[in-house]
Amino acid sequence: MNCASGNTRLARVLVRLCAVGNVLAFFLMCEASSAVNSPGVAGWLLFGAALVVGNVVTGIYALQQGLVFELLLQRTWRHVCRGLGFVSERTRYGCNPLWVLGGSPLRGYEQRTYPKFRQVQGDTEGFEAIITPFAGQTVSDYNDQHVAEAFSLAFHQPFCTFELAENGLIRLRAGKVPVPAAYDYTGPLVASQPADNTRVLQQSAAVPAVYTDYRQGYRQQGNHRQANVWAEELELLKGVPMARYMNGPCHIPIEGQHWFIASRTGGGKSSWIWSLVLGLEPAYRLGLVKFWGIDSKMIELAIGRQCFEHYADDDESSVELLEQCVADMHERSRQMQGIRRKFVPSVQTPLQVVVIDEMGYLAAYMANKKLRDRADTAVRALLAKGRAPGYAVVGATQDARVEVCGFRNQFSIRIAGGLNESKQVDMVLGEGMYEAGAHCDRIPLTEPGVAYVISETTLKPVLVRAAWCDDAVIKQAFQQYRYRPE
């Protein structure tokens, strides 16, 4: 059976028990046959029939759970581990029954042990397994390009990757590039108490577990001037529920962060931009967030033009908008000077999110060099000084080369979607990220919105997927004016 879809761990236990039972039954029959009061023929037939039935039932269960498929894969796994040096050899000693004829009473023999290969789920097209590594081994040891390719060839799979499992062991994924399933944006949700399989890319206060749909109307109770009334929206800024892992939702912070999004054409940069903007709608409606938009293509952000307090789509106005943003940032910094060091969003001082679509155009492709230099200076100022007074830059580009976006290292959260070359992964995410498992060049063109993300706190690429945001959803989201308390 070339698939495994059940509890192979239990199947292994039952097979072992069945084997032990057969051995015990054999010795019991031998002992009973020499006894005076041994059972008759009918008794032996009944006993033998029960033994056969037990063996057959255990065998059928093991086949149904895919134990045979797992054992075949385990055999290949051990061969590759031996070739890679992932094997432990030691001499063990047991009793030598012929020692009276000469030699030592203890007989030594070599024993080889391998990292355990268990809990296979899948078939020949692709499967997952749980690996128990040797002490001292890490996920990076298995994600080394040479190691991963060796397992891919041995298992006849186009892709093999290793990641930390929920139980602290290592999960192997083999087959096509495993990506979270595609899904549509369904509405602005605020969450509290993340589920067990929910991870936040930055440690922060818990994001609220009961989801509240703010399309049903604004909350009318209480005084909206009080900070505790905004508690859910304020926590939303520290973890926006805007993407999904393989097995659960992903919250990514925007307060105190800058985002860099890089992906080839058709890679889903717009999914990330609009998942963020739409995900912040509850905070936007209360006036805790303000959006600035630079739309070099004149198309991407224009579909939701009404949500941007400031918007520009040509060269000169884009540069002027950036410089205005820098001036506002400096003014807010002066207001905070000597009063407080930590920015707290409020209606009076909202979080300013500056969305720059096609940042590469501003940095390298704008024809007017003077405008290009002014834009470069303004963007660098926002990245260097903006986080403290509440200015977050979200920059998206198709081209992540050094000459295009030389300031990308100033972004605290970096998102790499499908890229054309493996070397571009390290350009976007940082040195060594490709070897750490961020194989962006293997993300299929048919999977937009899939990307590897790292932040200042994770320092490890994680695979997530942003929602597909339909044009009608974007238009509908901001039809009403933002609600501001009196």
TATACOR-V458725 format. One record per pair of residues at least 12 apart in sequence whose C-alpha atoms are under 7 Angstrom apart, sorted by the first residue. I is the first residue (numbers start at 1). J is the second residue. If there is no record, write none. Layout:
# TATACOR-V458725
i = <I:I>
j = <J:J>
This chain:
# TATACOR-V458725
i = <1:1:1:1:2:2:2:3:3:3:3:3:4:4:4:4:4:4:4:4:4:5:5:5:5:6:6:7:8:8:8:8:9:11:11:11:11:14:15:18:70:74:76:78:80:86:87:87:87:88:88:88:89:89:89:89:90:90:90:91:91:91:91:92:92:92:92:93:93:93:93:94:94:94:95:115:115:115:115:116:116:116:117:117:117:117:118:118:125:126:126:126:127:127:127:128:128:128:128:129:129:129:130:130:130:130:131:131:131:131:132:132:139:139:139:139:140:142:143:143:143:143:143:144:145:148:148:157:157:158:158:159:159:159:159:160:160:160:161:161:161:177:177:179:179:180:180:180:180:180:183:183:184:184:184:185:185:185:187:188:188:188:188:188:188:189:189:189:189:190:190:190:190:190:191:191:191:191:191:192:192:192:192:192:193:193:193:193:194:194:197:197:198:198:198:199:199:200:200:200:200:201:201:201:201:202:202:204:207:207:207:208:214:224:225:233:233:237:237:237:238:238:238:239:239:239:240:240:240:241:242:242:242:242:243:243:243:243:244:244:244:245:245:245:254:255:256:256:256:256:257:257:257:257:258:258:258:258:258:258:259:259:259:259:259:259:259:260:260:260:260:260:260:260:260:261:261:261:261:261:261:262:262:262:262:262:262:262:263:263:263:263:263:263:264:264:264:264:265:266:267:267:267:267:267:268:268:269:269:271:271:271:271:271:272:272:274:275:275:275:284:285:285:286:286:286:287:287:287:287:287:288:288:288:288:288:289:289:289:290:290:290:290:290:291:291:291:291:291:291:292:292:292:292:292:292:292:293:293:293:293:293:293:293:294:294:294:294:294:294:294:295:295:295:295:296:296:296:296:298:303:303:304:304:306:307:316:319:319:319:322:322:323:326:326:326:329:329:332:333:342:343:343:343:351:351:352:352:352:353:353:353:354:354:354:355:355:355:356:356:356:357:357:357:358:358:358:359:359:359:360:360:360:360:362:363:363:363:364:380:383:400:400:400:401:412:412:413:413:413:414:414:414:414:414:415:415:415:415:416:416:416:416:416:416:417:417:417:417:417:418:418:418:418:419:419:420:421:422:422:425:429:433:437:438:438:449:449:449:450:450:450:451:451:451:452>
j = <63:66:68:69:69:123:124:66:69:122:123:124:65:66:67:69:70:120:121:122:123:65:66:121:122:65:66:65:65:66:67:119:119:61:62:65:67:58:58:55:120:117:154:114:151:114:112:113:114:112:113:114:110:111:112:113:110:111:112:108:109:110:111:108:109:110:111:106:107:108:109:106:107:108:107:131:132:133:134:131:132:133:129:130:131:132:130:131:175:174:175:176:173:174:175:171:172:173:174:171:172:173:169:170:171:172:169:170:171:172:169:170:162:163:164:170:436:162:161:162:435:436:437:435:435:160:161:174:175:175:176:174:175:176:177:173:174:175:173:174:437:442:443:246:450:244:245:246:464:465:467:468:467:468:469:467:468:469:213:213:214:278:279:281:282:211:212:213:279:208:211:212:232:236:207:208:209:210:211:206:207:208:209:210:206:207:208:209:207:209:247:248:248:249:250:250:251:239:250:251:252:251:252:455:458:253:457:238:235:236:239:232:282:485:485:282:283:253:254:255:253:254:255:251:252:253:252:253:279:279:275:276:279:466:464:465:466:467:464:465:466:463:464:465:392:392:387:388:390:392:387:392:412:413:392:393:394:411:412:413:393:394:395:411:412:413:414:394:395:396:408:411:413:414:415:395:396:397:414:415:416:396:397:398:400:415:416:417:397:398:416:417:418:419:398:418:419:420:398:448:417:418:445:448:449:448:449:396:449:449:466:467:468:469:449:466:469:466:467:469:482:482:483:482:483:484:347:350:482:483:484:345:346:347:350:351:350:351:352:309:350:351:352:353:307:308:309:352:353:354:308:309:310:311:353:354:355:308:310:311:312:354:355:356:311:312:313:318:355:356:357:312:313:356:357:313:314:357:358:313:471:475:474:475:478:478:371:371:374:375:375:378:378:378:381:382:386:389:389:389:388:388:389:390:390:391:390:391:392:391:392:393:392:393:394:393:394:395:394:395:396:395:396:397:396:397:398:395:396:397:397:399:404:405:375:376:404:405:404:407:410:424:427:428:427:455:456:454:455:456:428:429:453:454:455:451:452:453:454:428:429:440:451:452:453:440:449:450:451:452:440:441:443:451:440:441:441:441:434:441:440:454:461:461:452:461:465:466:467:464:465:466:463:464:465:464>
